[in-house]
């Protein structure tokens, strides 16, 4: 294990001993190497791994901590230390350089790294990252007031827009609008999704460019003020988007998800996943999946079952296996359990 990883493991902000799990932060000092080596030895014959999550209290942090706790309680083969991380890019970089073992990312950003596109264009080859499992889907959800003049995305040309921060969010918005011939302005305002919901209520923007699982609390809060309309894709515009972006998937916002939205809305989205180093032994990756797929993560979030057998995106991800491959142990396990055909 590299020196930097040893320091990471001991840079503890919060140690969760409930259920035998632990978590810390992905920053530290090199003076802690000796102590971390001691911790590695406390698990006996178990192989020790790190799992990079997200910021404290965020979704990946919550899921990752629960997974680590369950694995450490039930597995006789592996031990997981859950660590916080500063964003998906840090997770990808640290797994690539063997400074971390497992980590939560969005599939599309992992795909961009593996294929050297978008923010990874012209950079080093990301050939050490492998897909372990998939998680919940974030759906592009474009929301306006029901009494607004905007009937389709094409009508939003010239509307007051806001978009979320991050390269992935901008790419999703650009694709959603671009298929209709509408460009996102270079000087577009950047806001969090909750901020957008408040801004449209305040009358400072005309549309909320949301992304995430549905239903969402901030859209529900909008509905408490007045009725909404969700602007979706057509089969033609969706084909244009997905032909250009194999890292994304078709998605539908079902009728009745939100009050007043009485028809299915066609859209697209990306999904979360866990990646790992390619050289982790197959049997340890299979052990990881054995335990995690046996968990009931709906106790944490309503879409927690997507981190298990109730996920229809494995075949879509496997179509990209030649460029963003599954770990060989994960591929074998998922095929054995009929998650990949």
Secondary structure as the mmCIF struct_conf table of DSSP 4:
data_model
#
loop_
_struct_conf.conf_type_id
_struct_conf.id
_struct_conf.beg_label_comp_id
_struct_conf.beg_label_asym_id
_struct_conf.beg_label_seq_id
_struct_conf.end_label_comp_id
_struct_conf.end_label_asym_id
_struct_conf.end_label_seq_id
HELX_RH_AL_P HELX_RH_AL_P1 UNK A 3 UNK A 10
BEND BEND1 UNK A 13 UNK A 13
HELX_RH_3T_P HELX_RH_3T_P1 UNK A 18 UNK A 20
STRN STRN1 UNK A 23 UNK A 25
BEND BEND2 UNK A 26 UNK A 26
HELX_RH_3T_P HELX_RH_3T_P2 UNK A 30 UNK A 32
HELX_RH_AL_P HELX_RH_AL_P2 UNK A 33 UNK A 40
HELX_RH_3T_P HELX_RH_3T_P3 UNK A 41 UNK A 43
TURN_TY1_P TURN_TY1_P1 UNK A 44 UNK A 45
HELX_LH_PP_P HELX_LH_PP_P1 UNK A 46 UNK A 46
STRN STRN2 UNK A 47 UNK A 52
BEND BEND3 UNK A 55 UNK A 55
TURN_TY1_P TURN_TY1_P2 UNK A 56 UNK A 57
BEND BEND4 UNK A 58 UNK A 58
HELX_RH_AL_P HELX_RH_AL_P3 UNK A 59 UNK A 74
BEND BEND5 UNK A 76 UNK A 77
STRN STRN3 UNK A 78 UNK A 84
BEND BEND6 UNK A 86 UNK A 87
HELX_RH_AL_P HELX_RH_AL_P4 UNK A 88 UNK A 96
TURN_TY1_P TURN_TY1_P3 UNK A 97 UNK A 98
BEND BEND7 UNK A 99 UNK A 99
BEND BEND8 UNK A 101 UNK A 101
STRN STRN4 UNK A 102 UNK A 106
HELX_RH_AL_P HELX_RH_AL_P5 UNK A 107 UNK A 114
TURN_TY1_P TURN_TY1_P4 UNK A 115 UNK A 116
HELX_RH_3T_P HELX_RH_3T_P4 UNK A 118 UNK A 120
TURN_TY1_P TURN_TY1_P5 UNK A 121 UNK A 122
BEND BEND9 UNK A 123 UNK A 123
BEND BEND10 UNK A 128 UNK A 128
STRN STRN5 UNK A 129 UNK A 145
TURN_TY1_P TURN_TY1_P6 UNK A 146 UNK A 147
BEND BEND11 UNK A 148 UNK A 149
BEND BEND12 UNK A 152 UNK A 152
HELX_RH_3T_P HELX_RH_3T_P5 UNK A 153 UNK A 156
TURN_TY1_P TURN_TY1_P7 UNK A 157 UNK A 158
STRN STRN6 UNK A 162 UNK A 163
BEND BEND13 UNK A 165 UNK A 166
HELX_RH_AL_P HELX_RH_AL_P6 UNK A 167 UNK A 178
TURN_TY1_P TURN_TY1_P8 UNK A 179 UNK A 181
HELX_LH_PP_P HELX_LH_PP_P2 UNK A 183 UNK A 185
TURN_TY1_P TURN_TY1_P9 UNK A 186 UNK A 187
STRN STRN7 UNK A 189 UNK A 190
HELX_RH_AL_P HELX_RH_AL_P7 UNK A 193 UNK A 202
TURN_TY1_P TURN_TY1_P10 UNK A 203 UNK A 203
BEND BEND14 UNK A 204 UNK A 204
BEND BEND15 UNK A 206 UNK A 206
STRN STRN8 UNK A 208 UNK A 212
BEND BEND16 UNK A 213 UNK A 215
HELX_RH_AL_P HELX_RH_AL_P8 UNK A 217 UNK A 223
TURN_TY1_P TURN_TY1_P11 UNK A 224 UNK A 225
BEND BEND17 UNK A 226 UNK A 226
STRN STRN9 UNK A 228 UNK A 231
HELX_RH_AL_P HELX_RH_AL_P9 UNK A 235 UNK A 244
TURN_TY1_P TURN_TY1_P12 UNK A 246 UNK A 247
BEND BEND18 UNK A 248 UNK A 248
STRN STRN10 UNK A 249 UNK A 253
TURN_TY1_P TURN_TY1_P13 UNK A 255 UNK A 256
BEND BEND19 UNK A 257 UNK A 258
TURN_TY1_P TURN_TY1_P14 UNK A 259 UNK A 260
BEND BEND20 UNK A 263 UNK A 263
STRN STRN11 UNK A 265 UNK A 277
TURN_TY1_P TURN_TY1_P15 UNK A 278 UNK A 279
BEND BEND21 UNK A 280 UNK A 280
HELX_RH_AL_P HELX_RH_AL_P10 UNK A 282 UNK A 292
TURN_TY1_P TURN_TY1_P16 UNK A 293 UNK A 294
BEND BEND22 UNK A 295 UNK A 295
HELX_RH_3T_P HELX_RH_3T_P6 UNK A 297 UNK A 299
TURN_TY1_P TURN_TY1_P17 UNK A 300 UNK A 300
TURN_TY1_P TURN_TY1_P18 UNK A 302 UNK A 303
HELX_RH_3T_P HELX_RH_3T_P7 UNK A 304 UNK A 306
TURN_TY1_P TURN_TY1_P19 UNK A 307 UNK A 309
HELX_RH_AL_P HELX_RH_AL_P11 UNK A 314 UNK A 318
TURN_TY1_P TURN_TY1_P20 UNK A 319 UNK A 323
BEND BEND23 UNK A 324 UNK A 324
HELX_LH_PP_P HELX_LH_PP_P3 UNK A 325 UNK A 325
STRN STRN12 UNK A 326 UNK A 326
HELX_LH_PP_P HELX_LH_PP_P4 UNK A 327 UNK A 327
HELX_RH_AL_P HELX_RH_AL_P12 UNK A 328 UNK A 336
TURN_TY1_P TURN_TY1_P21 UNK A 337 UNK A 338
BEND BEND24 UNK A 339 UNK A 339
#
